[in-house]
Amino acid sequence: MEASTSMDSYRFGTIDYIVFLGMIFLSTGTGIYFGCIKKTKKKLEEVEPALPTPTIGQNGGRGTERRKHDFGSEKMSEYLLGSRNLKVFPVAMSLIASYISGVTILGTTSEIYNYGTQYWFIAIAIILQGIAVSYVYIPVFSTLQVGSSYEYLEMRFHSVIRSIASFMFILDEILFLPFIVYVPAIALNQVSGINLHVVAVVIVIVCVFYTFVGGIKAVVHTDAWQVLVMFLSVLAVAILSTVYAKGLDNLFDDASKGGRLIFTNTNPSPYIRHTVWSVLIGGFFYWTSFNAVNQTMVQRYMSLPSLESARASMAIFTIGVAAFVSVCCYVGLLIFEMYKECDPLSAGMITHDDQLLPLFVVQSVGHIYGMSGLFIAGIFGAALSSLSVVLNSTSLVILEDIVRGCFKLQLSERASTIVVKSSIIILGMVALSLVFVLEQLSGILSICTSMTAIAAGTTFGLFTLGMLVPWANTIGTAAGGIASALLAGWISFGTQFTIAAGQLNSQKLPVSVDGCLGVNVTMPENVWVDEDEVFPLYRLSYHWINPIGVSTAIIVGALVSLVTKPTNMKTLDPDLISPVIHRFLPKECFVGRNLHTQAHKNLLNIS
């Protein structure tokens, strides 16, 4: 099929609309089922004699009683955490949905097309982070049975640290909301001609409805089959496009000739976009910072009944995402194979790199009935699942960390329900409003991406300080967080302004327009600039910003803690420290827990 084929050649047909609308009705139906039909009957719980369990005060000191994290009522615990009794597989699918969005699918394929296959090493980084998250971070949250991950920061340090991290999370998610909606709206508009604003409204209304009605159970179970549709759609495109291509040997041979087949770039320079070191180290830090402590992930770990269940779901998530990203990378090679002689961006067929995959789908497999519908259903499902996860998690943080944690308000069950459900509606409206803003401001993407990266790195640094540095105190943690945010922000925004000023060379690999039939295309001149005059930190690969932010928070926090009365490790509650550090803790800090465990056993034997 000719690369110059018009997008209009394969508009949505009847079967495409049936496939696409089926996904919308299934999403809505899931919310109705879990919110209105399948009402979970309250089970009588066995009441055990009360025990004076150790709690944590400022800097991890022991208190006298650890609060039960049920958000004030069993009904809210059911709505927000599924009463901590959900199943492993649906939660694992929801974890995948938490990360995989339309941005991921479209962005990964264009990354391979433009910069080569070195980025494929991200799959190895994903596997490594899965091991780290399972054995370093999840055990702490599981032992403490937190509702919100940010509760940990108050237990370990101070309520102020918790409040700041919570506000950062909410701001981070609000900035991310419009991208979740905007990207699939563009994709659907491109292949169907439906007005972008109409698509955005449909996405938000459908998602807000089933999240509002069904709570976390609707979100998790809807995510499960939406991820399935997502994976099947991308896999189907990959398989069918491979069949229509001239064979795998020819595919990889053309990729090699086009300079796309890169797996051994071990150049130590931090200024190159993708090297073995930048992808592995930067990818590991980025993925771990998101999956270890971000509320959208921790909330799902906590919805499972045990540590073993949480680890099992994390294992499925790790394998699933690594496989999914690998398929997206392979599709990136298929896109290059199709457009190796006629770059769509240079030929004016698209206006942005994120439109590469939708164009490829309609031009390669769009003639097959239902394929465009399946692909858009996958992109749309990715948007719905990511948006529902954000709405659900952010509403929990607003209730637990802001209303109950920051403002110390103990709300009734009815008031808590109003706060959570109102938050979901308001966040949906904010997402829709910001889509219109996003459409008008071309530079907002890079700014928002930078801000979310800063928030992720800084927050992860705070949690890592708490779990892996026993002597860390509140002052040190605050200093580390501020230093991390300032340094990462300086680098990130400085880089964005430098790029906007045209002072950095594009590292995109060469493209051709020699095969553009019927189109008079002139390649734009690539203006070379001398980057040696640019401040070195502004030239760094984006992979290094997150590791720099995390490392700064840990190093500064640890050093400042040492010189400002470090936490007395003998009085530290070991539950607040990751199990991998327990062997280095003094025996005295385990005494209280051992006495409590023995008292618990004795009381059970008596009863």
Rosetta blueprint (number, residue, H / E / L):
1 M L
2 E L
3 A L
4 S L
5 T L
6 S L
7 M H
8 D H
9 S H
10 Y H
11 R L
12 F L
13 G L
14 T H
15 I H
16 D H
17 Y H
18 I H
19 V H
20 F H
21 L H
22 G H
23 M H
24 I H
25 F H
26 L H
27 S H
28 T H
29 G H
30 T H
31 G H
32 I H
33 Y H
34 F H
35 G H
36 C H
37 I H
38 K L
39 K L
40 T L
41 K L
42 K L
43 K L
44 L L
45 E L
46 E L
47 V L
48 E L
49 P L
50 A L
51 L L
52 P L
53 T L
54 P L
55 T L
56 I E
57 G L
58 Q H
59 N H
60 G H
61 G E
62 R E
63 G L
64 T L
65 E L
66 R L
67 R L
68 K L
69 H L
70 D L
71 F L
72 G L
73 S L
74 E H
75 K H
76 M H
77 S H
78 E H
79 Y H
80 L H
81 L H
82 G H
83 S H
84 R H
85 N L
86 L L
87 K L
88 V H
89 F H
90 P H
91 V H
92 A H
93 M H
94 S H
95 L H
96 I H
97 A H
98 S H
99 Y H
100 I L
101 S L
102 G H
103 V H
104 T H
105 I H
106 L H
107 G H
108 T H
109 T H
110 S H
111 E H
112 I H
113 Y H
114 N H
115 Y H
116 G L
117 T H
118 Q H
119 Y H
120 W H
121 F H
122 I H
123 A H
124 I H
125 A H
126 I H
127 I H
128 L H
129 Q H
130 G H
131 I H
132 A H
133 V H
134 S H
135 Y H
136 V H
137 Y H
138 I H
139 P H
140 V H
141 F H
142 S H
143 T H
144 L H
145 Q L
146 V L
147 G L
148 S L
149 S L
150 Y L
151 E H
152 Y H
153 L H
154 E H
155 M H
156 R H
157 F L
158 H L
159 S H
160 V H
161 I H
162 R H
163 S H
164 I H
165 A H
166 S H
167 F H
168 M H
169 F H
170 I H
171 L H
172 D H
173 E H
174 I H
175 L H
176 F H
177 L H
178 P H
179 F H
180 I H
181 V H
182 Y H
183 V H
184 P H
185 A H
186 I H
187 A H
188 L H
189 N H
190 Q H
191 V H
192 S H
193 G L
194 I L
195 N L
196 L H
197 H H
198 V H
199 V H
200 A H
201 V H
202 V H
203 I H
204 V H
205 I H
206 V H
207 C H
208 V H
209 F H
210 Y H
211 T H
212 F H
213 V H
214 G H
215 G H
216 I H
217 K H
218 A H
219 V H
220 V H
221 H H
222 T H
223 D H
224 A H
225 W H
226 Q H
227 V H
228 L H
229 V H
230 M H
231 F H
232 L H
233 S H
234 V H
235 L H
236 A H
237 V H
238 A H
239 I H
240 L H
241 S H
242 T H
243 V H
244 Y H
245 A L
246 K L
247 G L
248 L H
249 D H
250 N H
251 L H
252 F H
253 D H
254 D H
255 A H
256 S H
257 K H
258 G L
259 G L
260 R L
261 L L
262 I L
263 F L
264 T L
265 N L
266 T L
267 N L
268 P L
269 S L
270 P L
271 Y L
272 I L
273 R L
274 H L
275 T L
276 V H
277 W H
278 S H
279 V H
280 L H
281 I H
282 G H
283 G H
284 F H
285 F H
286 Y H
287 W H
288 T H
289 S H
290 F H
291 N H
292 A H
293 V H
294 N L
295 Q H
296 T H
297 M H
298 V H
299 Q H
300 R H
301 Y H
302 M L
303 S L
304 L L
305 P L
306 S L
307 L H
308 E H
309 S H
310 A H
311 R H
312 A H
313 S H
314 M H
315 A H
316 I H
317 F H
318 T H
319 I H
320 G H
321 V H
322 A H
323 A H
324 F H
325 V H
326 S H
327 V H
328 C H
329 C H
330 Y H
331 V H
332 G H
333 L H
334 L H
335 I H
336 F H
337 E H
338 M H
339 Y H
340 K L
341 E L
342 C L
343 D L
344 P L
345 L L
346 S L
347 A L
348 G L
349 M L
350 I L
351 T L
352 H L
353 D H
354 D H
355 Q H
356 L H
357 L H
358 P H
359 L H
360 F H
361 V H
362 V H
363 Q H
364 S H
365 V L
366 G L
367 H L
368 I L
369 Y L
370 G L
371 M H
372 S H
373 G H
374 L H
375 F H
376 I H
377 A H
378 G H
379 I H
380 F H
381 G H
382 A H
383 A H
384 L H
385 S H
386 S H
387 L H
388 S H
389 V H
390 V H
391 L H
392 N H
393 S H
394 T H
395 S H
396 L H
397 V H
398 I H
399 L H
400 E H
401 D H
402 I H
403 V H
404 R H
405 G H
406 C H
407 F L
408 K L
409 L L
410 Q L
411 L L
412 S L
413 E H
414 R H
415 A H
416 S H
417 T H
418 I H
419 V H
420 V H
421 K H
422 S H
423 S H
424 I H
425 I H
426 I H
427 L H
428 G H
429 M H
430 V H
431 A H
432 L H
433 S H
434 L H
435 V H
436 F H
437 V H
438 L H
439 E H
440 Q H
441 L L
442 S L
443 G L
444 I H
445 L H
446 S H
447 I H
448 C H
449 T H
450 S H
451 M H
452 T H
453 A H
454 I H
455 A H
456 A H
457 G H
458 T H
459 T H
460 F H
461 G H
462 L H
463 F H
464 T H
465 L H
466 G H
467 M H
468 L H
469 V L
470 P L
471 W L
472 A L
473 N L
474 T H
475 I H
476 G H
477 T H
478 A H
479 A H
480 G H
481 G H
482 I H
483 A H
484 S H
485 A H
486 L H
487 L H
488 A H
489 G H
490 W H
491 I H
492 S H
493 F H
494 G H
495 T H
496 Q H
497 F H
498 T H
499 I H
500 A H
501 A L
502 G L
503 Q L
504 L L
505 N L
506 S L
507 Q L
508 K L
509 L L
510 P L
511 V L
512 S L
513 V L
514 D L
515 G L
516 C L
517 L L
518 G L
519 V L
520 N L
521 V L
522 T L
523 M L
524 P L
525 E L
526 N L
527 V L
528 W L
529 V L
530 D L
531 E H
532 D H
533 E H
534 V L
535 F L
536 P H
537 L H
538 Y H
539 R H
540 L L
541 S L
542 Y H
543 H H
544 W H
545 I H
546 N H
547 P H
548 I H
549 G H
550 V H
551 S H
552 T H
553 A H
554 I H
555 I H
556 V H
557 G H
558 A H
559 L H
560 V H
561 S H
562 L H
563 V H
564 T L
565 K L
566 P L
567 T L
568 N L
569 M H
570 K H
571 T H
572 L E
573 D L
574 P H
575 D H
576 L H
577 I L
578 S L
579 P H
580 V H
581 I H
582 H H
583 R H
584 F H
585 L L
586 P L
587 K H
588 E H
589 C H
590 F H
591 V H
592 G H
593 R H
594 N H
595 L H
596 H H
597 T H
598 Q H
599 A H
600 H H
601 K H
602 N H
603 L H
604 L H
605 N H
606 I H
607 S L
